[in-house]
């Protein structure tokens, strides 16, 4: 497993790292976790359709007849509910993955399934910022591009924190939980290095049976991330469909993506302070482009299975030191096809590089002495 975020991006731009098996013949075989740094976007499968229209709150979540199957799924009403830099996302179901006619999709890794999330959750409205990071007395790991035309971090307090390993993102979540008087979600053992200096651990787990049941802050599951990013839409971007190009690696301005994201066509290779682009209907900024975002889950190289899924995966453990962990959203030098809501990438947990960041979530669990979930936002926000 390669450990460089820059290598991942270079491979994606070259069109040779598609884990769906539908891209270049130079793609890593099978795209299984641990085979290399890969992305799910690849061959220009399908007819270049729009991927469907936005799903209205409370209606059946379906796909076009030519795009794939129909799912019996009542999507929760999509209403912005944000306070102090955190947005509340209700429990509900959605169609995860991409329709067969969405241009640039991963043919084998983005099959559509019904996914249900049984817990509402809070999610950061913007990616975790450098101000958030240093507020916990941590050294800022963010940095400029390592070489010309490669991805780098802008160096302002409101810019996303970058250059963090998965372990460091988990460690930051634990520190924030402790600050807020919440039980930390992660068990991190056998760790070497300090937070902000490439910390890595040999054993990990959660303090609850699954990460969905954790009290404290954590990284999102892949299903939570996509549910939050879509905000009821079924198109390639939450701002609309993708424009078909000659190659999925081509970097051109997409009229819908440019509204929502800093990516290869407009970023100048650097991340930007959070909140400058059009938010989605939940109120979230920068879920597409800007910084890559770590999730909790291992890459599913052969897709999500037949479904339906309910609180899928949920475990955090090291089965293989080089297994690929999913990152979502794309980055500042990512082409449009790799910034689709359904697109995903994988890197090993110790990997880091400028432009690689995260955003946190927290499950809203019903407590014995309360009739409604605890939705109190943290006070560690720089919004």
N, C-alpha and C positions, 0 to 999 in steps of 0.2 A: 504494500500500500504506500503510495506516495504521501508525503507529509507536508506538501507545499500547496497552499491555496493558489499561488501564482501558477503552479504547474496545472492545477485543475482548470483554471481559466484558459491558459494557453492551449490545453488539450481540447476544450470545448470550442474555442474559436477555430481550431484546425479541423473540427468536425470528426474527430477520431476517438471520442470518449463516450459514445452514446450507449447507455446500458440497456436500451430497448432492442438492440440487435437490428435496428432498421436504418442505421446510419452508414458511415464509411466502413469499408471492409477492414480497416485498421482498428476497429473498435475492440476493446478488451473482450475476450470471449465470455459470452453469457451475461456479463454485467452483474455477477453475483457479488454479495458483500465480501470485501477483502481482495477483490481482483484488481482494483485500481481506483483512482479518482475519476468518477464518471458522472455524467448527467443523463437525465431521462429523455431529453429532447434529442431528436435525431432525424430519421428519414422523413421526407415530406409525404407521409402516408395520407391517404384520403384525398378528397377533392378540393381541399382548401376552403371548406365551409366555415360558417361563422361560429359554430359550436353552440348555437342556441341563444335564446334571448334571456334577459334577466328573469329570474324566478320571482314572482310576486309573493309577498308574505302570505302564508296561509293557503297557498294553492299547491297542487301536486307538483313535485319536482320531477320533471320529465325531460327527455331529450328528443330531438327530432327523429322521425321514423327512419330516416336514412343514416342517422348518426349512431344508433345503438338502441338498447332496450329501454323500456319505460319502467320507472320505479314508483312504487306506492310510498310516497314520502311527503308528509305535510311539513314544509319548512316553517320554522318559527318566524313570527313577525320581525322584520328587520327595522329596528328603531335605534338611533344613536343614543347611547346612555353612557356618557363619559364624564369623569370628574377627576381633577388633579392628576391628569396624565394617564389615567387608566380607564378602560372601557369595559362595560359589563356585556358579556355575550351569553344569551340564554341557552339552556339545553335544547336539543332538537336534532333533527336529521337533515341530511343533505346528500347529494350525489357526488361522491369523491371520484377524482380521475377526470379524463377528458373524452369527449365523443370521438368516434372513429374518423370523422371528417375534419377534425381540428388540425390545421396545418402546423407541422413541427412537433406533433405529439410523440411521446415514447410509445411505440407500438406494443411493447410487452410489459411495460411498467406502469401504465396509466389507465388500465382497464377500469371502467366505471362500476362502482359498487355503492349500494346504500349504506351509509354510515350514520349511526346514532350516537350522540354524546348525551349521557344521562345527567351530567353535572353542569350547571352554569359556571362560568369562570370569568375572572378579570384578566385582561391582557393589556400590556403597555400600549398606549396610543402611538408611540414612536419607538424606534429601536433604542435599546439602552444606550445612554449617552456617556460621553467622557466625563461630564459633570456628575452623573449618577455614580460612575465608577470611583472617581476620586473622593466623592462624598463619604465613602466608607474607608477612607485613609489607605487607599490602594495606589500603587504606582501605575500611571497611565501607560499601557503597552502600545498605544496607537502610534503609527509612524507614517512617513511619506513613502511614495513608491520606491521599491528596492532598485528599480532601473527604469529608464524612460519608457513611457507608454504602458507601464504595468499599473495595477490597481494600488491605490494608496488611500490613506485616511486624511480627511481635512482635520486640522488641529485647532478646533474651537470647542468650548464647553458643550455646545449643543450638537456637535457632530457625533455620530455613532462611535462607540468604543470599538476598536478593531484589534486584530492581531491576538486573539484569545483562543485558547484551546477549549474543547468541550468541557474538560475538567474545571477550567477557570470560570466558565459561564455557570457551571453547577455550584462551584464554590462561592461565587458572588451571590447566587440565589440563596444559599444557606446563610451567608452573612446578613443579607437583607431580612431574611426571616427572623434571625436572632434579634436584630435591631427592633423589629416590630413585635417581638414577644410571641412569635409563632414557632411551632416545631419545625425544624429544617426538614426538607424533603429527602435530601441525598445523604447516603453513607459513602464517604470517600476515605479509603484506606490505602496505606502504602504509597503515600504521595511524596513526590520530590519536587523541589523548586517552590517558588512563591507565586501567589496570585499576581498576575501581570508580568511574570518572567518565564512563562512556559510551563506552568505546573502540570504534572501528569501523575496519575495514580494507577495502582495495580489491581485494586478491587473496588467495586462500586455497587450500590444498591439503593433502595428507598426505605424510609422509615415507616411506610404504610404498605399494605399488600400490593397496591399498584400506584403509579404516580398520580392517577386520577383522584386517589383518596388521600393524598398528602395535604396537610394543613398549610404548609409554607409555600414559598415561591419556588418556581421551577421553570424549566424549559417546556414549551408546548409539545404535545404529541403531534405527529404528522397530520393526523385527522383534525385535531383542534386548529392547527395552523391553517389548513386549507379552508375549513369551515369559516374561520374568522376572516381570512383574506377574501374569500368569495363574496361574503355578505349577501347571499341570496342570488348571485348571478351565476350563469352557466357559460359565459363567453370566456375566451382565452385570457382576457384581462378584465378586471372589474369595471373598467371604463368602456369595454366593448370588444369586438372581435379583432383578431390579428390580421394584418395585411400579408398576403403571400409574397415571398421573394424567391429569387432563383435558388438560393441555398439557405439552409437554416443557420449557417454561420455568418451570413451577410449582415453587415451593420448599416442599417438605414433607419431614418426616422419613421416611426409608426405613429399615425395620427391619434390613435387611442392610447398607446403606451406612454407617449411623451407627456400626456396629461398627468400620469400617475407616478412616473419613475425617473430616477437618474440612472441611465444605462449607457451603453457604448456610444449612442448617437448624440448625447447631450451632456455627459458628466465631466468631460475633460479628464477622465480616469480617476478622479478623486470622489470620495463620498462627500455629501453635503449636509449641512445642519438639518435636523429632522423637521418635518412639518411644512415644507415648502411646496409640495405637490398635492394634487387633488386627493382628498381622503376618500375611503370607501363608505358605504352606507352605515356601517357600524361606527364610523368615525376614526378608523385607523389610517395612519400615514406610512408611506414607504414600505409597505409589505412587498411591493415589487421594486426591484432595483435597489440602489444605494448599497447597504451592507448585506452580505450573505447572512442568513440566520440559522443557527444551530437548532435542531430539534432533539427529542429524546430517543428517536427510533432508528433501528437498523434498516438499511436499504433493502427493499423487497425487489430483488432483481428480476423476478418472474411475475410481478404484479401483486395485487391485493387479494387474490383469491376470488371465489364466486360470491361471497357475501350472503346475506347482509352482515354488517359488522356492528358491534355495540361496544363502546369504549375499547377500541381495538388496541392490541399489543399491551401497553401498560407496564411492562417490565423494563428495568434498567439494570443491566449486568454485562460483564465482559465475558463473552464466550470465546473470542479470538482477539488477540491484541491488535490486529490490523483490520478488524471488521469495519465496514463502511457505515458511518452515521449520516443520516439525511440532513442536508442543509436546504433551505427553501428561499425563494424570492429572487434569486439572481443578484448580480452586483453591477458595479459601475462600468465594467468593460464587457458586460454580457450582452449578446445580441438579443433581439426581441423574442425569438423562439424559446430562449432559455429563461425568459422572465415571465412566461405564462404562469398562471396560478397553479396549474397542475404539474409544472416541471419541478424536478427535484434532482439533487446532486448528492454525492457521498464523499466523505473524507474520514480518515481514521481520527479517533478522539484526540490524539496529541497534536494534530495538525493545526497550524495557525498561519496567519499572514495578514497584512494590511487589507482592510475591506471585509474581514471576516468577523461578524458580530453576532448579536442575538437580541431577542426581546423576551421578557418573562411573562408567565401567567400564574394564576393562583386559583385553584378550585374553590368554589363557593359551597361549602358543606353545611348542611343543616345541623345545627347543634341541638342537644337535648333540651336546652332552656330557651330555645328560640323557634318561632314558627316560620321564620323566613331565613334564607341563607345570609351569612355574614358578608356584606358587600362593602365593608369599610375600606376605602383605598388607603394605601400606605402614605406616609408623609415624606418619603424619600423620592420626590419627583422634582424634575427641573422644568416641567411644562410651563 
